[in-house]
Amino acid sequence: MIRASTAAALALSTILLGACQVTRQQTPPPATGTAMDGSWASTDGVFVASFQGGSFTSRFVKTNEVLAQGTYSLTGAQVAMQWLSVATQEQRSASCSFTGANDVHCEQAGGGGFELRRTA
């Protein structure tokens, strides 16, 4: 009888141990992106921009032509942008701030401003 009870206990413990095993899932590394990374559109409907890893490209909505290419950096809720206008070949810049999680207001150096809204 000891052998039967030992075999039963061994079988039960094997089942319980199998049920307790946790499968370790592969998780992707944490994102190193910034709050600006992603797709944005000007609220006037003129251009869309893609921001990723400190660089961005903006394109005219109607023609998909490149409007500008540049860089950006974040300090808290402040965004500094510098870009080259493709049409004029002039360097431009803007100081921007988040006005919401998906909204950014920018003031260009030399005057003028624009608003961006996250699209993705």
URWOSUL-V228187 format. One record per helix or strand of 2 or more residues. SS is the DSSP state (H for helix, E for strand). FROM is the first residue (numbers start at 1). TO is the last residue. Records with the same first field share a line. If there is no record, write none. Layout:
SS = FROM-TO, FROM-TO
This chain:
H = 2-20
E = 38-42, 47-52, 55-60, 66-75, 78-85, 91-100, 103-108, 113-118
